[in-house]
Amino acid sequence: MERGLLKRGENVFLRDAYPSEVEDYLRWMREGEWKDFDAPWEEMDDPQEDLEKRFNRVFLEEKTEPRKRAIITSPEDKPIGWVNRYSKKKHHSVFLIGIDICEDPYLGKGLGTEALHLWIEYLFENSDIHKVGLHTYSYNKKMKRVAEKLGFKEEGIDREIVLWKGDWISRIRYGMIRQEWNKTKKHYLR
């Protein structure tokens, strides 16, 4: 496998970030349709943190196994977004995951579904975690479809937790146990 390559799919690859991709990251953080779907009411963890330093810290310096983040690229190695994982201190055997396709021309083409499939596969192959979960919001119909297509089960709804643009938004929690993934991973493209 090529240096830094974590998973190779048909239409997307997952790999470590390159220092030169800081410019892509800076542009992504300023613009793009993706920002409308990824909890746009939330601020960065530390709004005072310089974005370039943040890129270096989260993409270049944190090299855990399994990785906490990966860049999503086209087969031509064009960066188009990222996947990530995190866990709660109380629940070390569960990874919560996220994805952002940050290049508008690549949205709506199934690339996020493929990238998330590769990310889940990578996480289960490179850890002993029991479960993967993801959260999305009631207005994000695309992410709900992706979760269901990949075999996630809806586990609960935190009803009307954010007032945004005059509407109450609910958070939807999804989960998949390793055993479920092993049964469904080959059939997600149906």
GROMACS elastic network, one bead per residue, 0.5 to 0.9 nm:
[ bonds ]
;  ai    aj funct       b0    kb
    1     4     6  0.82339   500
    1     5     6  0.64185   500
    1     6     6  0.80057   500
    1     7     6  0.86822   500
    1     8     6  0.89911   500
    2     5     6  0.53822   500
    2     6     6  0.85168   500
    3     6     6  0.86044   500
    3    15     6  0.85295   500
    3    16     6  0.86334   500
    4    14     6  0.87190   500
    4    15     6  0.53286   500
    4    17     6  0.79730   500
    5     8     6  0.74008   500
    5    13     6  0.74552   500
    5    14     6  0.61816   500
    5    16     6  0.64912   500
    6    13     6  0.76894   500
    6    14     6  0.53949   500
    6    16     6  0.73439   500
    6    67     6  0.88600   500
    6    70     6  0.79696   500
    6   118     6  0.89570   500
    6   119     6  0.87421   500
    6   122     6  0.73125   500
    7    12     6  0.87552   500
    7    13     6  0.57889   500
    7    14     6  0.51066   500
    7    15     6  0.69319   500
    7   118     6  0.62880   500
    7   119     6  0.76619   500
    7   121     6  0.86373   500
    7   122     6  0.68580   500
    8    11     6  0.83942   500
    8    12     6  0.66983   500
    8    14     6  0.64505   500
    8    15     6  0.86231   500
    8    75     6  0.85701   500
    8   118     6  0.76469   500
    9    12     6  0.52282   500
    9    13     6  0.55473   500
    9    14     6  0.81980   500
    9    75     6  0.84260   500
    9   114     6  0.72317   500
    9   115     6  0.76873   500
    9   118     6  0.69966   500
   10    13     6  0.79265   500
   10    75     6  0.78272   500
   10   114     6  0.82601   500
   11    73     6  0.86348   500
   11    74     6  0.62695   500
   11    75     6  0.60963   500
   11   111     6  0.67642   500
   11   114     6  0.75621   500
   11   115     6  0.86009   500
   12    72     6  0.64960   500
   12    73     6  0.55040   500
   12    75     6  0.56949   500
   12    77     6  0.86470   500
   12   111     6  0.66179   500
   12   112     6  0.87430   500
   12   114     6  0.70744   500
   12   115     6  0.62965   500
   12   118     6  0.88657   500
   13    71     6  0.80915   500
   13    72     6  0.57325   500
   13    73     6  0.52266   500
   13    74     6  0.63619   500
   13    75     6  0.64438   500
   13    77     6  0.78345   500
   13   115     6  0.72435   500
   13   118     6  0.82032   500
   14    70     6  0.58211   500
   14    71     6  0.56187   500
   14    73     6  0.64392   500
   14    82     6  0.81667   500
   14    83     6  0.83146   500
   14   115     6  0.72167   500
   14   118     6  0.75574   500
   14   119     6  0.75501   500
   15    69     6  0.88339   500
   15    70     6  0.53657   500
   15    71     6  0.53718   500
   15    72     6  0.67395   500
   15    73     6  0.77074   500
   16    59     6  0.74082   500
   16    60     6  0.77827   500
   16    63     6  0.88239   500
   16    67     6  0.85013   500
   16    69     6  0.77170   500
   16    70     6  0.52717   500
   16    71     6  0.59184   500
   16    72     6  0.89036   500
   17    20     6  0.84180   500
   17    21     6  0.68317   500
   17    22     6  0.87889   500
   17    59     6  0.59571   500
   17    60     6  0.64532   500
   17    69     6  0.87314   500
   17    70     6  0.66627   500
   17    71     6  0.56625   500
   17    79     6  0.88212   500
   18    21     6  0.55321   500
   18    22     6  0.78916   500
   18    59     6  0.83618   500
   18    60     6  0.73832   500
   18    71     6  0.89531   500
   19    22     6  0.60480   500
   19    55     6  0.87182   500
   19    56     6  0.74866   500
   19    59     6  0.87222   500
   19    60     6  0.71244   500
   20    23     6  0.68899   500
   20    24     6  0.83887   500
   21    24     6  0.52270   500
   21    25     6  0.64153   500
   21    26     6  0.87370   500
   21    55     6  0.89437   500
   21    79     6  0.78080   500
   22    26     6  0.61119   500
   22    27     6  0.86324   500
   22    51     6  0.87664   500
   22    52     6  0.64761   500
   22    55     6  0.64473   500
   22    56     6  0.78820   500
   23    26     6  0.50866   500
   23    27     6  0.62292   500
   23    28     6  0.85466   500
   23    52     6  0.84887   500
   24    27     6  0.51967   500
   24    28     6  0.60891   500
   24    29     6  0.86566   500
   24    79     6  0.76231   500
   24    80     6  0.86542   500
   25    29     6  0.61664   500
   25    30     6  0.87552   500
   25    51     6  0.83158   500
   25    52     6  0.82551   500
   25    55     6  0.71769   500
   25    81     6  0.85293   500
   25   102     6  0.89313   500
   26    29     6  0.52318   500
   26    30     6  0.65612   500
   26    31     6  0.89828   500
   26    51     6  0.66832   500
   26    52     6  0.71322   500
   26    55     6  0.84209   500
   27    30     6  0.52206   500
   27    31     6  0.62294   500
   27    32     6  0.84053   500
   28    31     6  0.53975   500
   28    32     6  0.62886   500
   28    34     6  0.86692   500
   28    35     6  0.85526   500
   28    81     6  0.83578   500
   28   102     6  0.59684   500
   28   103     6  0.76753   500
   29    32     6  0.79727   500
   29    35     6  0.80623   500
   29    51     6  0.82329   500
   29   102     6  0.87786   500
   30    35     6  0.87932   500
   31    34     6  0.82722   500
   31    35     6  0.72180   500
   31   102     6  0.85195   500
   32    35     6  0.59764   500
   32    36     6  0.80362   500
   32   102     6  0.61662   500
   32   103     6  0.67577   500
   32   104     6  0.62411   500
   33    36     6  0.56599   500
   33    37     6  0.75189   500
   33   102     6  0.73332   500
   33   103     6  0.80841   500
   33   104     6  0.61695   500
   33   107     6  0.86447   500
   34    37     6  0.54810   500
   34    38     6  0.65076   500
   34   100     6  0.65327   500
   34   101     6  0.64268   500
   34   102     6  0.55427   500
   34   103     6  0.79285   500
   34   104     6  0.74616   500
   34   107     6  0.83928   500
   35    38     6  0.54527   500
   35    39     6  0.75318   500
   35    40     6  0.59135   500
   35   100     6  0.86050   500
   35   102     6  0.80156   500
   36    39     6  0.71932   500
   36    40     6  0.56689   500
   37    40     6  0.66971   500
   37   100     6  0.88972   500
   37   136     6  0.87719   500
   37   137     6  0.82679   500
   37   139     6  0.81240   500
   37   140     6  0.61628   500
   37   143     6  0.86710   500
   38    41     6  0.86599   500
   38    42     6  0.85703   500
   38    99     6  0.88512   500
   38   100     6  0.76223   500
   38   136     6  0.80299   500
   38   137     6  0.85039   500
   38   140     6  0.85551   500
   39    42     6  0.57405   500
   39    43     6  0.89330   500
   39   136     6  0.82918   500
   39   137     6  0.76580   500
   40    43     6  0.78333   500
   40   164     6  0.89854   500
   41   162     6  0.85260   500
   41   164     6  0.73083   500
   42    45     6  0.87329   500
   43    46     6  0.77341   500
   43    47     6  0.65401   500
   44    47     6  0.52336   500
   44    48     6  0.86842   500
   44    49     6  0.84770   500
   45    48     6  0.89270   500
   45    49     6  0.84664   500
   46    49     6  0.54376   500
   46    50     6  0.89173   500
   47    50     6  0.80248   500
   47    51     6  0.89781   500
   48    51     6  0.88572   500
   49    52     6  0.85622   500
   49    53     6  0.70728   500
   49    54     6  0.65916   500
   50    53     6  0.52809   500
   50    54     6  0.61688   500
   50    55     6  0.87566   500
   51    55     6  0.61256   500
   51    56     6  0.86062   500
   52    55     6  0.51094   500
   52    56     6  0.63168   500
   52    57     6  0.86100   500
   53    56     6  0.50645   500
   53    57     6  0.60465   500
   53    58     6  0.86021   500
   54    57     6  0.50155   500
   54    58     6  0.59923   500
   54    59     6  0.80672   500
   55    58     6  0.54562   500
   55    59     6  0.55084   500
   55    60     6  0.70936   500
   55    61     6  0.89397   500
   56    59     6  0.56146   500
   56    61     6  0.61339   500
   56    62     6  0.86654   500
   57    60     6  0.59085   500
   57    61     6  0.50235   500
   57    62     6  0.64543   500
   58    61     6  0.62701   500
   58    62     6  0.57060   500
   58    63     6  0.88244   500
   58    68     6  0.82807   500
   58    69     6  0.75732   500
   59    62     6  0.63229   500
   59    63     6  0.80057   500
   59    68     6  0.84779   500
   59    69     6  0.65439   500
   59    70     6  0.74563   500
   59    71     6  0.84325   500
   60    63     6  0.71063   500
   62    67     6  0.78534   500
   62    68     6  0.74739   500
   62    69     6  0.85418   500
   63    66     6  0.81820   500
   63    67     6  0.60602   500
   63    68     6  0.76030   500
   63    69     6  0.87711   500
   64    68     6  0.66800   500
   65    68     6  0.78080   500
   65   126     6  0.73006   500
   65   127     6  0.79660   500
   66    69     6  0.89277   500
   66   122     6  0.79538   500
   66   123     6  0.64412   500
   66   126     6  0.57389   500
   66   127     6  0.65812   500
   67    70     6  0.70167   500
   67    84     6  0.81713   500
   67    85     6  0.80296   500
   67   123     6  0.82128   500
   68    83     6  0.83026   500
   68    84     6  0.54525   500
   68    85     6  0.50972   500
   68    86     6  0.67378   500
   69    82     6  0.69107   500
   69    83     6  0.55922   500
   69    85     6  0.64598   500
   70    81     6  0.86666   500
   70    82     6  0.55573   500
   70    83     6  0.54603   500
   70    84     6  0.65438   500
   70   119     6  0.84763   500
   71    79     6  0.65351   500
   71    80     6  0.75800   500
   71    81     6  0.59235   500
   71    83     6  0.65969   500
   71    84     6  0.89694   500
   72    77     6  0.86594   500
   72    78     6  0.83270   500
   72    79     6  0.58361   500
   72    80     6  0.56766   500
   72    81     6  0.50781   500
   72    83     6  0.70179   500
   72   100     6  0.88629   500
   72   101     6  0.78942   500
   72   112     6  0.88994   500
   72   115     6  0.68789   500
   73    76     6  0.74596   500
   73    77     6  0.51284   500
   73    78     6  0.50572   500
   73    80     6  0.53598   500
   73    81     6  0.71223   500
   73    82     6  0.84282   500
   74    77     6  0.51682   500
   74    78     6  0.52095   500
   74    79     6  0.66387   500
   74    80     6  0.69372   500
   74   111     6  0.88796   500
   75    78     6  0.73859   500
   77    80     6  0.89673   500
   79    82     6  0.82958   500
   79   102     6  0.88352   500
   79   103     6  0.83279   500
   80   100     6  0.85134   500
   80   101     6  0.58155   500
   80   102     6  0.56664   500
   80   103     6  0.52196   500
   80   104     6  0.87001   500
   80   106     6  0.72701   500
   81    99     6  0.76397   500
   81   100     6  0.54142   500
   81   103     6  0.68778   500
   82    98     6  0.83784   500
   82    99     6  0.58263   500
   82   100     6  0.55199   500
   82   101     6  0.66842   500
   82   102     6  0.79512   500
   82   115     6  0.87098   500
   83    97     6  0.72929   500
   83    98     6  0.56038   500
   83   100     6  0.64827   500
   83   101     6  0.87027   500
   83   115     6  0.77349   500
   83   116     6  0.72233   500
   83   119     6  0.70952   500
   84    96     6  0.83300   500
   84    97     6  0.55399   500
   84    98     6  0.52211   500
   84    99     6  0.63968   500
   84   100     6  0.89321   500
   84   119     6  0.83732   500
   85    95     6  0.60013   500
   85    96     6  0.54545   500
   85    98     6  0.63678   500
   85   123     6  0.88868   500
   86    94     6  0.86017   500
   86    95     6  0.56154   500
   86    96     6  0.53154   500
   86    97     6  0.64897   500
   86    98     6  0.87634   500
   87    90     6  0.83929   500
   87    91     6  0.67374   500
   87    92     6  0.62931   500
   87    93     6  0.81890   500
   87    94     6  0.62691   500
   87    96     6  0.58016   500
   87    97     6  0.86656   500
   88    91     6  0.53171   500
   88    92     6  0.65927   500
   88    94     6  0.78272   500
   88    95     6  0.80164   500
   88    96     6  0.83146   500
   89    92     6  0.62160   500
   91    94     6  0.57327   500
   91    95     6  0.83313   500
   92    95     6  0.74758   500
   92   129     6  0.77051   500
   93   128     6  0.74442   500
   93   130     6  0.53799   500
   93   131     6  0.65964   500
   93   132     6  0.87091   500
   94   129     6  0.58619   500
   94   130     6  0.60776   500
   94   132     6  0.56001   500
   94   133     6  0.71612   500
   95   123     6  0.84642   500
   95   129     6  0.72441   500
   95   130     6  0.85398   500
   95   131     6  0.65387   500
   95   133     6  0.62418   500
   95   134     6  0.84694   500
   96   131     6  0.85658   500
   96   132     6  0.57193   500
   96   134     6  0.52859   500
   96   135     6  0.78413   500
   96   175     6  0.86890   500
   97   116     6  0.86749   500
   97   119     6  0.86758   500
   97   120     6  0.83827   500
   97   132     6  0.70170   500
   97   133     6  0.62278   500
   97   134     6  0.53004   500
   97   135     6  0.80318   500
   98   116     6  0.81132   500
   98   134     6  0.65354   500
   98   135     6  0.79359   500
   98   136     6  0.89970   500
   99   112     6  0.72379   500
   99   115     6  0.81566   500
   99   116     6  0.68856   500
  100   112     6  0.75700   500
  101   104     6  0.75780   500
  101   106     6  0.71040   500
  101   107     6  0.65225   500
  101   111     6  0.80942   500
  101   112     6  0.64678   500
  102   105     6  0.89880   500
  102   106     6  0.80084   500
  102   107     6  0.80127   500
  103   106     6  0.56777   500
  103   107     6  0.70337   500
  104   107     6  0.54195   500
  104   108     6  0.88633   500
  105   108     6  0.83840   500
  105   109     6  0.88056   500
  106   109     6  0.62414   500
  106   110     6  0.86191   500
  106   111     6  0.72018   500
  106   112     6  0.88164   500
  107   110     6  0.76242   500
  107   111     6  0.74078   500
  107   112     6  0.77513   500
  108   111     6  0.75482   500
  108   112     6  0.81464   500
  108   142     6  0.83596   500
  109   112     6  0.78176   500
  109   113     6  0.88758   500
  110   113     6  0.53025   500
  110   114     6  0.64383   500
  110   115     6  0.87105   500
  110   146     6  0.86807   500
  111   114     6  0.50904   500
  111   115     6  0.59837   500
  111   116     6  0.84616   500
  112   115     6  0.50035   500
  112   116     6  0.59507   500
  112   117     6  0.83881   500
  112   143     6  0.89645   500
  112   146     6  0.78527   500
  113   116     6  0.52297   500
  113   117     6  0.61083   500
  113   118     6  0.86659   500
  113   143     6  0.88549   500
  113   146     6  0.56859   500
  113   147     6  0.82398   500
  113   149     6  0.80439   500
  113   150     6  0.75126   500
  113   188     6  0.88922   500
  113   189     6  0.89370   500
  114   117     6  0.50390   500
  114   118     6  0.62370   500
  114   119     6  0.86239   500
  114   189     6  0.86165   500
  115   118     6  0.51057   500
  115   119     6  0.61360   500
  115   120     6  0.86863   500
  116   120     6  0.61245   500
  116   121     6  0.84711   500
  116   146     6  0.85256   500
  116   150     6  0.84207   500
  117   120     6  0.52897   500
  117   121     6  0.61747   500
  117   122     6  0.85689   500
  117   150     6  0.69023   500
  117   185     6  0.77319   500
  117   188     6  0.81828   500
  118   121     6  0.50689   500
  118   122     6  0.60282   500
  118   123     6  0.86129   500
  119   122     6  0.50022   500
  119   123     6  0.61334   500
  119   124     6  0.86461   500
  120   123     6  0.51191   500
  120   124     6  0.61900   500
  120   125     6  0.84634   500
  120   132     6  0.74890   500
  120   181     6  0.85775   500
  121   124     6  0.53077   500
  121   125     6  0.60016   500
  121   126     6  0.85152   500
  121   181     6  0.84174   500
  121   185     6  0.79929   500
  122   125     6  0.51214   500
  122   126     6  0.60083   500
  122   127     6  0.85030   500
  123   126     6  0.52738   500
  123   127     6  0.59886   500
  123   128     6  0.85925   500
  123   129     6  0.79480   500
  123   132     6  0.86039   500
  124   127     6  0.55450   500
  124   128     6  0.67387   500
  124   129     6  0.66224   500
  124   130     6  0.82516   500
  124   131     6  0.86183   500
  124   132     6  0.85949   500
  124   178     6  0.71018   500
  124   181     6  0.87419   500
  125   128     6  0.79201   500
  126   129     6  0.88923   500
  127   130     6  0.89649   500
  129   132     6  0.77675   500
  129   177     6  0.89100   500
  129   178     6  0.76155   500
  130   176     6  0.87065   500
  130   177     6  0.58853   500
  130   178     6  0.54591   500
  130   179     6  0.82883   500
  131   175     6  0.69367   500
  131   176     6  0.56187   500
  131   178     6  0.56579   500
  131   179     6  0.88184   500
  132   152     6  0.88233   500
  132   174     6  0.85405   500
  132   175     6  0.57512   500
  132   176     6  0.53379   500
  132   177     6  0.64630   500
  132   178     6  0.76904   500
  133   152     6  0.79969   500
  133   173     6  0.72808   500
  133   174     6  0.54825   500
  133   176     6  0.62169   500
  133   177     6  0.86125   500
  134   147     6  0.80338   500
  134   152     6  0.86602   500
  134   172     6  0.84654   500
  134   173     6  0.61003   500
  134   174     6  0.52822   500
  134   175     6  0.63963   500
  134   176     6  0.89522   500
  135   171     6  0.66318   500
  135   172     6  0.56299   500
  135   174     6  0.61113   500
  135   175     6  0.87315   500
  136   139     6  0.85455   500
  136   140     6  0.67559   500
  136   143     6  0.67025   500
  136   144     6  0.70814   500
  136   170     6  0.85809   500
  136   171     6  0.57203   500
  136   172     6  0.53612   500
  136   173     6  0.67375   500
  136   174     6  0.82326   500
  137   140     6  0.54952   500
  137   141     6  0.82822   500
  137   143     6  0.83760   500
  137   144     6  0.82568   500
  137   169     6  0.66173   500
  137   170     6  0.56796   500
  137   172     6  0.56856   500
  137   173     6  0.86769   500
  138   141     6  0.70710   500
  138   144     6  0.81946   500
  138   157     6  0.89603   500
  138   169     6  0.60456   500
  138   170     6  0.52490   500
  138   171     6  0.60970   500
  138   172     6  0.65690   500
  139   142     6  0.88044   500
  139   169     6  0.71516   500
  139   170     6  0.81716   500
  140   143     6  0.56213   500
  140   144     6  0.65091   500
  140   145     6  0.89259   500
  141   144     6  0.51003   500
  141   145     6  0.62563   500
  141   146     6  0.87105   500
  142   145     6  0.52238   500
  142   146     6  0.63040   500
  142   147     6  0.87779   500
  143   147     6  0.61496   500
  143   148     6  0.85954   500
  144   147     6  0.52123   500
  144   148     6  0.62703   500
  144   149     6  0.85658   500
  144   172     6  0.84352   500
  144   174     6  0.89022   500
  145   148     6  0.51715   500
  145   149     6  0.59314   500
  145   150     6  0.85459   500
  146   149     6  0.50655   500
  146   150     6  0.61868   500
  146   151     6  0.87344   500
  146   152     6  0.87846   500
  147   150     6  0.53223   500
  147   151     6  0.64872   500
  147   152     6  0.52885   500
  147   153     6  0.79056   500
  147   154     6  0.86797   500
  147   174     6  0.72753   500
  147   175     6  0.87863   500
  148   151     6  0.51305   500
  148   152     6  0.52736   500
  148   153     6  0.69266   500
  148   154     6  0.81597   500
  148   174     6  0.87120   500
  149   152     6  0.75153   500
  149   188     6  0.58585   500
  149   189     6  0.76965   500
  149   190     6  0.84557   500
  150   181     6  0.85631   500
  150   184     6  0.76002   500
  150   185     6  0.72846   500
  150   187     6  0.82665   500
  150   188     6  0.51702   500
  150   189     6  0.82017   500
  151   175     6  0.88161   500
  151   176     6  0.71895   500
  151   180     6  0.77475   500
  151   181     6  0.73404   500
  151   184     6  0.64255   500
  151   185     6  0.78958   500
  151   187     6  0.89546   500
  151   188     6  0.71565   500
  152   155     6  0.89337   500
  152   174     6  0.58096   500
  152   175     6  0.53146   500
  152   176     6  0.50618   500
  152   177     6  0.86164   500
  152   180     6  0.85657   500
  152   181     6  0.85703   500
  153   173     6  0.85529   500
  153   174     6  0.53972   500
  153   175     6  0.54235   500
  153   176     6  0.63207   500
  154   157     6  0.82297   500
  154   172     6  0.72629   500
  154   173     6  0.60251   500
  154   175     6  0.66019   500
  155   172     6  0.77429   500
  155   173     6  0.54821   500
  155   174     6  0.52602   500
  155   175     6  0.64581   500
  156   171     6  0.84518   500
  156   172     6  0.60231   500
  156   173     6  0.52393   500
  156   174     6  0.72292   500
  157   160     6  0.89284   500
  157   170     6  0.66541   500
  157   171     6  0.56727   500
  157   173     6  0.60824   500
  158   161     6  0.64419   500
  158   170     6  0.55813   500
  158   171     6  0.50457   500
  158   172     6  0.64111   500
  158   173     6  0.79400   500
  159   162     6  0.88260   500
  159   168     6  0.83661   500
  159   169     6  0.72615   500
  159   171     6  0.65345   500
  159   172     6  0.82752   500
  160   163     6  0.73346   500
  160   167     6  0.86076   500
  160   171     6  0.75094   500
  161   168     6  0.68087   500
  161   169     6  0.59762   500
  161   170     6  0.55612   500
  161   171     6  0.70589   500
  162   167     6  0.81282   500
  162   168     6  0.56089   500
  162   169     6  0.51043   500
  162   170     6  0.69190   500
  162   171     6  0.85824   500
  163   166     6  0.62655   500
  163   167     6  0.55252   500
  163   169     6  0.61312   500
  164   167     6  0.53512   500
  164   168     6  0.62793   500
  164   169     6  0.68358   500
  165   168     6  0.84122   500
  176   179     6  0.82354   500
  176   180     6  0.62584   500
  176   181     6  0.65857   500
  177   180     6  0.52605   500
  177   181     6  0.63815   500
  177   182     6  0.88208   500
  178   181     6  0.50370   500
  178   182     6  0.62447   500
  178   183     6  0.88055   500
  179   182     6  0.52017   500
  179   183     6  0.65781   500
  179   184     6  0.89424   500
  180   183     6  0.52081   500
  180   184     6  0.62452   500
  180   185     6  0.83015   500
  181   184     6  0.51688   500
  181   185     6  0.53619   500
  181   186     6  0.88791   500
  182   185     6  0.58417   500
  182   186     6  0.81967   500
  183   186     6  0.75951   500
  183   187     6  0.84629   500
  184   187     6  0.54654   500
  184   188     6  0.66459   500
  185   188     6  0.59639   500
  186   189     6  0.77440   500
  187   190     6  0.58643   500
